[in-house]
């Protein structure tokens, strides 16, 4: 049996991804922003969202350390970024598309 709070958070991920990709991606590729930045930086495409996860976790850590955990929204972003990284890794390895 899955934890109900985990399931609720998991169900929110689609909305988080949809909202974020609408402003970052393109009509043809919801993950195009990651592709563009990785190319400019000379990084493997799946590494850029992983680096963004580190940034988000650092911010969350600082907020929690200040006693502001109730304002942390970064964990949902990290979960979404992890799935973006996985999708890009699969794409790079020829799993789909």
N, C-alpha and C positions, 0 to 999 in steps of 0.2 A: 504494500500500500504506500502510495506517495504522500509526502507531507502536503497538507492543503495550502499552506502558505507558499511552498515551492511551486505548486501547480498554478496558483493565482499569479505569481510573478512570471512564470513561464508563458502563461496565456497573454500577458501584457507585452511580451517581446515583439510579437507581430506588429502591434501598434507603434511601438518604439521604432522599429526598423522602418516601417512605412513612413512615419513622420520624418525621421532623419534623412532617409534616402530621397524623399521628395525635394529636399533643399540641397543635397550634396551630389546626387547622381544625375544621370541624364535620362531621357525617355527610353533610350535604348539599353542603358546599363546602370542599374541602381548603385553599383559599386565603382563607377567610373572615377570618382574622386580619389579613391585609394590607388587605382591604377595610375592616374596622372601624377600624384605625389610620389609614389614609389619610383616611377620612371625618372622624375626630376632628381630625386635623391640617390638614384642608383641602387635601390634596395629591391630584394625580392618582393613581389606584390603583396604576398600574405604577411610580410613583416610589418608594413606600415600600420595596419590596424592593431597589431600586437603592441607596437610602441605607443599608440594612443591609449591602449589599455593601461599601460604602466603610468602614463600621465594621469589618467582618471583615478587609478588606485592611489596614487600619491596625493591627489587632491582630497579624496575621501579620507585617507589616513590623517591628513592635517585637520580636516573638519571634525573628525571623531575625537582627535586629540584635544581640540578646543572645546569639546562638549557639545558640538553642533550636529550630532549624528542624525537628528530628526530632519535635517535639511539635505542629507546626502541623497542625491539622485544618480550618482555615478555608477552604482552597482548594476542598474539596468542597462546603462550605456556599455559597461564592460561586457555584460552577457551578450549584448547585441554585437559588439565589436568582435568578440570571440567567434561568433557564428559567421560574421563577415570574413574574418581571417580564414576560417575553415572553408568557406565557399570559394574564396580566392585560391587557396591551396589546392582544392579539388580541381578548380578551373585550370590552374597551371599544370597540373598532372594529367589533364585530359579526361577527367571523370565525366564531364557533361559538355554542354554548349557545343 
